[in-house]
Amino acid sequence: MTKISAKAPVVGGKQYHIACKAGDVAPVVLLPGDPGRVGKIASGWDTNREVAHHREYRTMTGKVKGVDISCTSTGIGSPSLIIAVDELARIGAETFIRVGSTGALDLL
């Protein structure tokens, strides 16, 4: 059995949870929760390719008007979101934009 560091989990050069490596993602990453939305978002880009799909984390990278962009689903809740953002940052992502639906409480 291979031991994996909890501080920097990498398997075969790829981040453990998102299954991406350096060069797979653009500096700007859109973050929907639902993996099904990744393909819908990327279909509006000039080019796109699926980089990885592991558990709730689906990643596509492409170009919009010559600008590199990526989209990675984060699943539900803060724990899976922070895993995605942390691993994406380790491989070169710099700007994260949360997209999709959200919930709110009506306190009135």
Secondary structure, 3 states (H helix, E strand, C coil): CCCCCCCCCEECCEECCCCCCCCCCCCEEEECCCHHHHHHHHCCCCEEEEEEEECCEEEEEEEECCEEEEEECCCCCHHHHHHHHHHHHHCCCCEEEECCCCCCCCCC
